[in-house]
Amino acid sequence: MLVQGSDCSIVIKTSHLEKDIPYSDETMREAVSFLQEEASIEGNGACRGLRKTSGVTGCVVTPLTIGTAPLLLYLAMGAAGNPVFISETRNLYQYRLDLLPMEDMDHFDLIQERGGERKLIEACRVQGFELRILRGEAIKLKLDICGECAPRAYPYPDIFEKKQEERFSGDCVSFTINGSEYKNIYGITLTSKKIGGTKTELLIKRVKEQSLDIPENIEEIVITAQLLRDRYENRYFGTFRITVNKLVFISDETEVNASGAVMGPVRYYVAGTVKTEVYSSTGETIP
C-alpha cells in the first residue's frame, strides 16, 4: 500500500493504555465497496451499483523507540504473555511476543489529528506488517490496518503527551544465522500478511562474499537491536530481539554486474515460528 499521508499525529488506544507514536508517514482512508446489480437478460445490458461504506483501510509507518517498541511489536505480532520480572535488575520486565497464524487479533482505536482536525477510528486491527531494518536509518515498522467502523470526530479536547524518545537504529543491530554472526548483512525486511492465514517472508540484504555468503538452509536467524547507552542495563532495557526459525530459500535477487563487491537481497519464506523478546521498565500489560 502506498504511503501518502503527511503532517499527521497518531495516538493508539488499547484497553490498558494510550500512547502517542512518533510520526513518520501514514495514510488512513475510508474504505468503499460497491454492491453490484447485474444487468438483466433483456434490456440495454447496463449494470447498476450502490456505493457502500466499509469502514477504514490504510497503514501507519513509524520508527520504533524505546517507549513504543513493546506496544507496536505487540500489535504487529498479535500475541503477548504476561510481563516477567527480570531478577537482579532495578525494575525491568520482559515481554514474549509470538506471531500467531491467524487473521484476527485484539482490536484497538486510533486517534488521528491533521490540520487541527481530530478523528476517532474505532475497532481497528492489524492485517499485516513490514519491519524494515537498514544501516544508516531508523528502524521502521509499517502496520497495515483495517477497521469496520467509519471515522468520526473525536469529541474530547484532550492534550496527548508527546515524548521525544530515542529511536532504534539499523547501525546497532546484529544478525546471527545458525549460531554464527554475519557482518556482511546491511539490512532486512520482515513481511507478514494475516489474511486467510499468516504468510511471512524475510528479505536479507547483504554484501555477497564467497567466503561468508548467506546459506540457503537457515534453521534460525536472531536479529538483535540495541540502544548503546550507559543508562540502559546491558542486554535488557533498550533491546529487542527477533528469532525466526525454519526459513525456506525462495530466490537470490542479486544482479551481478559489477567488478567489485556485489550487494543484493536473498528472499526466504518463513515456515517456522517468529518470536520477539522486548523489554520495558514497567510491568504494565501491553494489550
Backbone torsions as a table, in degrees:
resi	resn	phi	psi	omega
1	MET	NA	132.6	-179.2
2	LEU	-74.5	141.6	179.4
3	VAL	-98.0	120.5	-174.0
4	GLN	-129.1	-1.1	-176.5
5	GLY	-77.5	163.8	176.5
6	SER	-159.5	157.1	175.8
7	ASP	52.4	51.4	-175.2
8	CYS	-129.8	144.7	175.2
9	SER	-113.4	137.7	-177.3
10	ILE	-123.8	132.1	172.4
11	VAL	-121.1	131.5	177.8
12	ILE	-101.8	130.9	179.4
13	LYS	-118.8	122.8	170.7
14	THR	-113.0	-174.7	-179.7
15	SER	-70.0	-12.3	-175.4
16	HIS	-117.8	-19.9	-173.9
17	LEU	-156.6	163.3	170.2
18	GLU	-123.8	131.6	-176.6
19	LYS	-142.2	125.1	173.0
20	ASP	-77.9	131.1	-179.6
21	ILE	-106.8	145.4	-179.1
22	PRO	-62.9	134.8	-175.3
23	TYR	-79.0	137.7	169.0
24	SER	-126.1	-72.5	176.2
25	ASP	-148.6	155.4	175.0
26	GLU	-160.6	157.1	166.3
27	THR	-150.1	109.6	175.3
28	MET	-120.3	125.4	-175.8
29	ARG	-139.7	163.6	178.4
30	GLU	-70.5	130.8	178.4
31	ALA	-85.2	133.6	-176.9
32	VAL	-125.4	134.9	174.3
33	SER	-129.9	169.9	-177.9
34	PHE	-126.9	134.7	171.1
35	LEU	-91.8	110.8	-172.9
36	GLN	-96.9	134.3	175.3
37	GLU	-106.4	118.3	-177.0
38	GLU	-68.9	151.6	179.9
39	ALA	-67.8	145.6	178.0
40	SER	-74.1	160.9	-179.9
41	ILE	-63.7	-41.3	177.5
42	GLU	-97.6	151.4	178.5
43	GLY	115.8	-160.2	-174.7
44	ASN	-88.5	1.6	176.8
45	GLY	77.1	15.1	-178.2
46	ALA	-78.9	136.9	174.8
47	CYS	-96.7	144.8	178.7
48	ARG	-119.9	153.2	179.4
49	GLY	-147.6	153.1	177.3
50	LEU	-115.4	131.7	177.4
51	ARG	-73.4	133.2	-177.2
52	LYS	-132.6	129.5	176.1
53	THR	-79.2	130.8	-175.2
54	SER	-123.8	42.0	177.4
55	GLY	83.7	-138.9	-178.0
56	VAL	-131.1	159.0	174.1
57	THR	-149.7	156.7	179.6
58	GLY	152.9	-160.3	-177.9
59	CYS	-151.2	161.2	174.6
60	VAL	-129.4	128.5	176.7
61	VAL	-114.7	121.8	-175.6
62	THR	-144.2	145.3	173.9
63	PRO	-72.9	150.6	177.1
64	LEU	-86.6	130.8	176.5
65	THR	-117.2	172.1	-179.1
66	ILE	-62.6	-28.3	-178.8
67	GLY	-90.5	-30.1	-175.7
68	THR	-96.1	-15.8	-175.7
69	ALA	-56.3	-45.9	179.6
70	PRO	-58.3	-46.8	-178.3
71	LEU	-67.6	-47.6	-175.7
72	LEU	-66.7	-39.6	177.9
73	LEU	-68.9	-32.5	174.7
74	TYR	-63.8	-46.1	179.7
75	LEU	-60.5	-36.4	179.4
76	ALA	-72.0	-45.1	-173.4
77	MET	-77.7	-43.6	173.8
78	GLY	101.6	-4.4	178.4
79	ALA	-153.5	140.4	179.1
80	ALA	-144.4	141.5	173.0
81	GLY	-87.7	179.0	177.5
82	ASN	-69.0	146.9	179.7
83	PRO	-62.5	139.5	-178.3
84	VAL	-112.0	123.9	179.0
85	PHE	-70.4	137.3	-180.0
86	ILE	-96.9	118.1	-178.5
87	SER	-66.8	157.3	179.1
88	GLU	63.8	24.5	171.2
89	THR	-126.1	166.5	-176.8
90	ARG	-71.7	-54.3	-176.5
91	ASN	-161.7	59.4	-175.7
92	LEU	-114.9	143.7	-178.7
93	TYR	-130.4	145.6	178.9
94	GLN	-109.7	136.5	174.7
95	TYR	-114.2	133.2	175.8
96	ARG	-108.1	121.1	-177.0
97	LEU	-113.2	141.4	178.5
98	ASP	-126.8	137.9	174.8
99	LEU	-80.8	110.7	-176.1
100	LEU	-83.3	141.7	177.1
101	PRO	-80.9	59.6	-179.5
102	MET	-149.7	157.7	-174.5
103	GLU	-83.0	-39.3	-173.0
104	ASP	-93.2	163.7	177.5
105	MET	-160.8	-173.8	178.2
106	ASP	-62.8	140.0	178.6
107	HIS	-83.0	156.5	176.2
108	PHE	-145.6	168.0	179.7
109	ASP	-111.1	153.4	174.5
110	LEU	-121.2	136.7	170.4
111	ILE	-112.3	118.5	-174.3
112	GLN	-113.0	127.9	179.5
113	GLU	-123.1	123.7	178.3
114	ARG	-144.9	125.8	177.6
115	GLY	61.0	33.6	-179.6
116	GLY	81.8	-4.1	179.2
117	GLU	-101.8	130.2	179.7
118	ARG	-109.8	136.9	176.9
119	LYS	-128.2	142.7	176.4
120	LEU	-106.1	123.6	178.0
121	ILE	-114.7	109.9	-173.1
122	GLU	-97.8	159.7	173.0
123	ALA	55.1	49.5	176.4
124	CYS	-87.7	158.6	171.6
125	ARG	-148.8	159.2	-178.7
126	VAL	-92.6	123.5	178.4
127	GLN	-105.1	4.3	176.8
128	GLY	173.0	161.3	178.0
129	PHE	-149.7	163.7	176.4
130	GLU	-142.2	118.2	177.6
131	LEU	-100.5	123.6	-175.8
132	ARG	-115.4	123.0	176.3
133	ILE	-124.8	122.7	-178.5
134	LEU	-145.4	134.3	179.8
135	ARG	-60.9	138.8	-179.8
136	GLY	86.5	0.0	-179.0
137	GLU	-133.4	160.3	173.7
138	ALA	-69.8	147.3	176.0
139	ILE	-73.6	127.0	-175.9
140	LYS	-121.9	147.1	178.1
141	LEU	-122.3	126.8	176.8
142	LYS	-106.9	120.7	178.9
143	LEU	-106.6	119.5	172.1
144	ASP	-84.0	119.9	-169.8
145	ILE	-120.4	141.6	172.7
146	CYS	-137.2	159.7	179.3
147	GLY	-157.0	152.4	-177.6
148	GLU	-91.2	-10.6	-177.1
149	CYS	-102.8	136.8	177.0
150	ALA	-71.0	148.6	178.0
151	PRO	-62.9	148.1	174.8
152	ARG	-139.6	163.6	-178.0
153	ALA	-64.3	136.7	178.1
154	TYR	-79.2	120.3	-167.1
155	PRO	-86.3	-1.8	-173.5
156	TYR	-112.0	145.0	-179.3
157	PRO	-89.2	32.9	-177.2
158	ASP	-60.3	147.0	172.5
159	ILE	-110.4	111.7	-176.0
160	PHE	-83.8	137.5	-179.2
161	GLU	-71.7	127.8	178.1
162	LYS	-109.2	126.6	-177.9
163	LYS	-113.7	138.2	174.0
164	GLN	-94.0	84.8	-175.2
165	GLU	-96.5	158.2	-179.1
166	GLU	-69.5	136.7	-177.5
167	ARG	-98.0	144.6	172.6
168	PHE	-70.4	142.0	-177.8
169	SER	-121.8	148.9	177.5
170	GLY	-67.9	-13.7	178.6
171	ASP	-74.8	-18.1	-177.1
172	CYS	-113.6	46.7	-179.6
173	VAL	-125.5	135.7	175.6
174	SER	-114.5	149.6	-177.6
175	PHE	-125.7	122.0	178.8
176	THR	-118.5	120.9	-178.9
177	ILE	-116.7	122.3	179.9
178	ASN	51.3	37.9	176.3
179	GLY	89.4	-6.2	-179.0
180	SER	-115.8	136.8	179.5
181	GLU	-82.9	135.1	-179.1
182	TYR	-110.6	122.2	-179.0
183	LYS	-91.8	-9.1	-175.9
184	ASN	-91.8	6.6	177.2
185	ILE	-90.1	124.8	179.4
186	TYR	-110.0	1.9	176.4
187	GLY	176.0	159.4	174.2
188	ILE	-142.0	157.1	171.9
189	THR	-133.2	116.9	178.1
190	LEU	-103.2	118.4	-175.0
191	THR	-121.3	135.6	178.2
192	SER	-139.1	134.8	175.6
193	LYS	-116.4	130.5	-176.2
194	LYS	-115.3	50.1	178.0
195	ILE	-118.0	116.6	-175.9
196	GLY	68.0	36.1	-173.8
197	GLY	107.6	177.1	-176.4
198	THR	-109.8	127.4	175.0
199	LYS	-122.2	121.4	-174.0
200	THR	-124.5	136.2	176.9
201	GLU	-130.0	153.0	177.5
202	LEU	-127.0	124.0	177.2
203	LEU	-106.7	117.0	-179.2
204	ILE	-103.7	121.2	179.2
205	LYS	-100.9	121.1	-172.9
206	ARG	-142.8	162.1	169.1
207	VAL	-87.5	120.7	-174.7
208	LYS	-75.6	121.4	178.2
209	GLU	-128.9	137.0	-177.4
210	GLN	-64.1	-36.9	-174.7
211	SER	-82.5	-22.7	-175.4
212	LEU	-142.4	54.6	177.9
213	ASP	-85.4	161.8	-178.1
214	ILE	-68.9	129.5	-179.8
215	PRO	-71.4	151.7	176.5
216	GLU	-72.7	-34.2	179.9
217	ASN	-96.9	110.1	179.6
218	ILE	-118.8	113.9	175.6
219	GLU	-82.1	-33.3	-178.8
220	GLU	-157.2	134.6	171.1
221	ILE	-125.9	131.6	-179.3
222	VAL	-115.3	123.0	-179.4
223	ILE	-111.0	116.7	-176.8
224	THR	-118.0	119.5	176.8
225	ALA	-109.4	135.5	-173.9
226	GLN	-144.0	141.0	172.1
227	LEU	-91.5	115.5	-173.5
228	LEU	-90.5	83.9	177.2
229	ARG	-135.2	148.9	-177.0
230	ASP	-64.7	-26.8	-175.0
231	ARG	-78.1	-8.3	177.7
232	TYR	-98.1	137.1	179.0
233	GLU	-70.8	139.6	-174.0
234	ASN	-56.6	129.7	173.6
235	ARG	73.3	3.0	-176.2
236	TYR	-124.8	-107.3	-175.8
237	PHE	-56.0	133.1	-173.1
238	GLY	88.1	22.8	-177.7
239	THR	-140.7	141.0	161.6
240	PHE	-137.5	149.6	-173.6
241	ARG	-134.2	128.4	178.9
242	ILE	-113.7	127.4	178.9
243	THR	-116.6	122.0	-179.7
244	VAL	-116.2	129.0	-177.6
245	ASN	-113.7	146.8	172.2
246	LYS	59.1	78.9	177.8
247	LEU	-100.1	132.2	-179.9
248	VAL	-104.1	124.2	-177.8
249	PHE	-65.5	130.2	176.9
250	ILE	-104.8	-56.6	-176.3
251	SER	-162.8	154.6	170.3
252	ASP	-103.0	112.1	-173.4
253	GLU	-99.6	25.8	-179.7
254	THR	-80.5	135.7	173.0
255	GLU	-99.1	110.9	-176.6
256	VAL	-91.3	93.0	179.0
257	ASN	-141.8	30.4	-180.0
258	ALA	-130.1	151.0	-179.5
259	SER	-82.6	-22.7	-179.5
260	GLY	-96.6	-146.0	179.6
261	ALA	-65.7	138.8	-178.4
262	VAL	-105.3	131.0	178.5
263	MET	-114.3	135.4	-179.5
264	GLY	-173.9	166.2	-177.4
265	PRO	-95.5	153.2	172.4
266	VAL	-123.1	130.5	-174.1
267	ARG	-107.4	136.3	179.4
268	TYR	-130.3	149.2	170.2
269	TYR	-97.6	134.5	-178.9
270	VAL	-90.0	108.5	-179.7
271	ALA	-95.3	-11.2	-178.5
272	GLY	-109.2	-139.6	-173.4
273	THR	-102.5	158.1	172.0
274	VAL	-126.9	120.4	-178.4
275	LYS	-129.3	146.0	-177.9
276	THR	-130.2	138.0	171.2
277	GLU	-113.1	128.0	179.8
278	VAL	-138.2	149.5	-172.3
279	TYR	-124.4	149.7	175.2
280	SER	-142.8	169.0	-178.5
281	SER	-94.6	7.8	177.5
282	THR	-131.7	157.8	-179.7
283	GLY	-98.5	23.7	-177.6
284	GLU	-68.3	149.5	176.4
285	THR	-77.0	132.1	-175.1
286	ILE	-72.7	-54.7	-172.9
287	PRO	-69.3	NA	NA
